[in-house]
């Protein structure tokens, strides 16, 4: 009896396993991994700088190659099928390994770099004073710091090693690590509080001569109505002043004696400790948004990111305690 015939009969019906020469196209595999990470064709297209249609086409190519459906729509949302969920972890790890291998080769013989994008308020009030320790701890690292364009974090355009931003919920597809808890606090200069009799007297907000300054962000904790309600203070301010989109500018207006402001406590701890600003009434109220260090899963592995996170958390423990 011929053994080759027996072997052929025994193997008949078994799937043909892939080899390097028979893998699906790399672009299709990449499109699948990024789409699965974002749970969105549109966001995957933004990250890879292609059209949504191109992402859909690459995913279909992969599904055809594998003979299995990888995504389904559930209540209008994109979700992995059982086959897609089984495929994703291994492929995601493989692409991370590829990125790390290529990055490691590029870094050999070159001076390491660390590029940061920071919320302008954090950069001005909390990061700049710590540059000495940053430079000391990252002596051999070329450090680059820029502020967010438009003040908002855009994951699709993010290409730095890390971002320091105030967010209220995690950003899909990124590692988001909280730096510290924070609070909204009503502050003014001692002179302003004295002239208007504000110490322990929130009812003085009914006086039209007391101007309340406001933050222009979307965190509800910085709305005077919400903050007063949270403090159980039944007062409605008589006079509302300008709304500022930038907290450092609002801080300067407050220091100049132009009114009483709701500010992020982490940004004015120095002024409160020195007595340049005072909190005449009320209690600090938790903010919906907190500062986070945001990185991609690949770049989170950089030792420089570990050092930065440790430094910021160590220096800012007193902020969390005060909040």
C-alpha positions in Angstrom: 0.0 0.0 0.0 1.4 3.5 -0.9 2.0 5.6 2.1 1.7 8.9 0.1 -1.9 8.0 -0.8 -2.7 7.3 2.9 -1.1 10.6 4.0 -3.1 12.4 1.3 -6.3 10.8 2.5 -5.5 11.5 6.2 -4.8 15.2 5.5 -7.8 15.7 3.2 -10.1 18.4 4.7 -7.6 19.8 7.1 -7.1 23.6 6.7 -4.0 24.8 5.0 -2.0 26.7 7.6 -0.3 30.0 6.6 3.4 30.5 6.1 5.3 33.7 5.6 4.7 33.4 1.9 0.9 33.0 2.3 0.2 35.6 5.0 -2.6 38.2 4.3 -1.4 41.6 3.1 0.3 43.6 5.8 -1.9 46.7 5.1 -5.1 44.6 5.6 -3.7 43.2 9.0 -2.8 46.8 10.1 -6.2 48.1 9.1 -7.9 45.4 11.1 -5.8 46.0 14.2 -6.3 49.8 14.3 -10.0 49.4 13.5 -10.4 46.9 16.4 -8.5 49.2 18.8 -10.8 52.2 18.0 -13.9 50.2 17.3 -14.4 52.6 14.4 -13.6 52.6 10.7 -13.5 56.4 10.7 -11.1 56.7 13.6 -8.8 54.1 12.1 -8.8 56.0 8.8 -7.8 59.2 10.7 -4.9 57.4 12.4 -3.6 55.8 9.2 -4.3 58.9 7.1 -6.5 57.1 4.6 -10.2 57.2 3.7 -12.8 55.3 5.6 -13.6 53.4 2.4 -10.0 52.3 2.1 -10.1 50.9 5.7 -13.3 49.0 4.9 -11.8 47.6 1.7 -8.7 46.3 3.6 -10.8 44.7 6.2 -12.9 43.0 3.6 -9.7 41.7 1.9 -8.6 40.2 5.2 -12.0 38.6 5.8 -12.0 37.1 2.3 -8.5 35.8 2.9 -9.5 34.2 6.2 -13.0 33.2 5.1 -14.5 34.6 8.3 -16.3 37.8 9.3 -14.3 39.9 11.8 -16.7 42.7 12.6 -20.4 43.1 13.2 -22.7 46.0 13.9 -24.5 45.9 17.3 -27.0 48.6 18.0 -25.1 50.8 15.5 -21.7 50.2 17.1 -18.8 48.3 15.5 -17.9 45.1 17.5 -15.5 42.2 17.0 -17.0 38.9 16.1 -15.8 35.8 17.9 -13.3 35.3 15.2 -12.1 38.9 15.3 -11.8 38.8 19.1 -9.6 35.7 18.8 -7.4 37.3 16.1 -6.9 40.7 17.6 -4.7 40.2 20.7 -1.9 38.3 18.8 -1.9 40.7 15.9 -1.8 43.7 18.2 1.1 42.3 20.1 2.9 41.5 16.8 2.5 45.1 15.5 3.7 46.5 18.9 6.8 44.3 18.6 7.4 45.5 15.1 7.2 49.1 16.1 9.5 48.5 19.1 12.0 46.7 17.1 12.2 49.4 14.5 12.3 52.1 17.1 15.1 50.3 18.9 17.1 50.2 15.7 16.6 53.9 15.1 17.6 54.7 18.7 20.9 52.8 18.5 23.7 55.4 18.4 21.3 58.3 18.5 20.5 60.6 21.4 17.1 59.6 22.9 14.3 62.1 22.6 11.1 62.8 24.6 8.4 64.9 23.0 5.6 66.1 25.1 2.4 68.0 24.3 0.8 69.6 27.3 -2.3 71.5 28.2 -1.2 75.2 28.2 -2.3 75.7 31.8 -0.4 72.7 33.1 2.7 73.6 31.0 2.8 77.2 32.4 1.9 76.5 36.0 3.1 73.0 36.8 5.5 71.8 34.2 7.7 74.8 33.6 8.6 75.1 37.4 9.8 71.5 37.3 12.0 71.8 34.2 15.1 71.7 36.4 14.3 68.3 37.8 13.1 67.1 34.4 16.4 68.1 32.8 18.4 66.5 35.7 16.6 63.2 35.5 16.7 63.1 31.7 20.2 64.3 31.3 20.9 62.4 28.1 17.5 62.9 26.6 16.6 65.7 24.2 13.4 67.2 25.6 10.7 68.8 23.5 7.6 70.5 25.0 4.7 72.1 23.1 1.2 73.1 24.0 -2.0 71.8 22.6 -3.3 73.6 19.5 -6.7 75.0 20.3 -6.5 73.7 23.8 -8.0 70.3 23.0 -6.5 66.8 22.7 -7.0 65.3 19.2 -6.1 61.6 19.2 -6.1 61.5 15.4 -3.3 64.2 15.2 -1.4 63.1 18.2 2.2 62.2 17.3 4.2 63.0 20.5 5.6 60.5 23.0 3.1 61.7 25.7 0.4 64.3 26.3 -0.6 65.9 29.6 -4.3 66.8 29.4 -7.3 67.4 31.6 -9.9 64.8 30.6 -12.9 63.3 32.3 -12.8 59.8 30.7 -10.1 57.6 29.0 -9.2 58.2 25.4 -10.0 55.0 23.3 -6.8 53.3 22.1 -4.5 55.1 24.5 -3.0 54.5 27.9 -4.4 57.2 30.2 -2.9 57.5 33.7 -4.2 59.9 36.3 -1.7 62.3 37.8 -3.7 63.5 40.8 -7.2 64.4 41.9 -8.2 68.0 41.6 -10.8 70.5 42.7 -12.5 73.8 41.8 -12.0 76.5 44.4 -13.2 80.1 44.7 -10.3 82.5 45.1 -9.5 86.2 45.1 -6.8 88.5 46.5 -6.8 89.3 50.2 -7.4 92.9 49.3 -10.4 92.1 47.1 -11.9 89.8 49.9 -11.4 92.5 52.5 -12.8 95.4 50.5 -16.0 93.4 49.7 -16.4 91.7 53.0 -16.2 88.2 51.5 -14.6 86.3 54.4 -17.1 83.7 55.5 -19.9 85.7 53.7 -20.8 84.2 50.3 -24.1 86.2 50.4 -21.9 89.2 49.4 -22.0 87.8 45.9 -25.4 89.4 45.6 -23.7 92.7 45.7 -23.3 94.1 42.1 -19.8 95.4 43.0 -18.5 91.8 43.3 -17.6 90.5 39.9 -17.4 86.7 39.5 -14.9 85.6 36.8 -15.4 82.4 34.9 -13.5 79.6 33.1 -14.4 79.0 29.5 -13.9 75.2 29.6 -16.6 72.5 29.5 -16.0 71.1 33.0 -19.3 71.8 34.9 -17.4 72.1 38.2 -16.2 75.6 37.1 -19.7 77.0 36.6 -20.6 79.2 39.6 -24.2 77.9 39.9 -22.9 74.3 40.1 -20.1 75.1 42.5 -22.3 77.1 44.9 -24.9 74.3 44.9 -22.3 71.7 45.7 -21.1 73.9 48.6 -24.8 74.1 49.8 -24.6 77.9 49.4 -28.0 79.3 48.3 -26.7 82.4 46.6 -27.0 83.6 43.0 -24.2 86.0 41.9 -25.4 89.4 40.9 -22.6 90.2 38.5 -20.8 87.8 36.2 -17.6 89.0 34.6 -15.7 87.8 31.4 -15.3 84.1 30.6 -11.7 83.2 30.0 -10.6 80.2 27.8 -7.2 80.1 29.4 -6.8 79.5 33.1 -3.4 81.2 33.4 -4.9 84.4 32.0 -7.8 84.0 34.4 -5.3 83.6 37.3 -3.5 86.8 36.3 -6.9 88.6 36.1 -7.7 87.3 39.6 -4.2 88.3 41.0 -4.8 91.8 39.5 -7.8 92.1 41.8 -10.5 92.1 39.0 -12.8 89.7 40.8 -13.3 86.3 42.5 -12.8 83.3 40.3 -13.4 79.5 40.2 -10.0 78.0 39.5 -8.4 74.6 39.3 -6.8 74.2 42.8 -3.7 72.4 41.4 -2.8 75.6 39.4 -2.9 78.0 42.4 -1.5 76.1 45.3 1.6 78.3 45.3 -0.4 81.5 45.5 -2.6 80.0 48.2 0.4 78.9 50.3 2.1 82.3 49.9 -1.1 84.3 50.7 -1.3 86.0 47.3 -4.7 84.4 46.9 -7.2 83.4 49.5 -10.4 81.2 49.5 -12.8 83.4 51.5 -15.7 80.9 51.6 -16.9 77.5 50.4 -14.9 74.3 50.1 -13.0 72.8 47.2 -15.3 70.7 45.0 -14.0 67.7 42.9 -13.6 68.5 39.2 -15.0 66.2 36.5 -11.7 66.4 34.6 -8.3 65.5 36.0 -4.9 65.8 34.5 -3.7 62.6 32.9 -0.5 61.4 31.1 -1.7 60.0 27.8 0.5 57.8 25.7 0.1 55.2 23.0 0.6 51.6 24.1 3.9 51.4 22.2 5.4 54.6 23.5 4.3 53.9 27.1 7.2 51.4 27.2 9.8 54.1 27.0 11.8 54.5 30.3 11.6 58.3 29.9 7.8 58.1 30.2 8.2 56.1 33.5 10.5 58.8 34.9 8.1 61.6 33.9 5.1 59.9 35.4 7.0 59.2 38.7 8.2 62.8 38.9 4.8 64.4 38.3 3.0 62.1 40.7 5.7 62.5 43.4 5.8 66.3 43.2 2.0 66.6 43.1 1.0 64.3 45.9 0.3 67.4 48.0 -2.1 68.5 45.2 -4.2 65.4 45.6 -4.1 65.7 49.4 -5.2 69.3 49.2 -8.0 68.5 46.8 
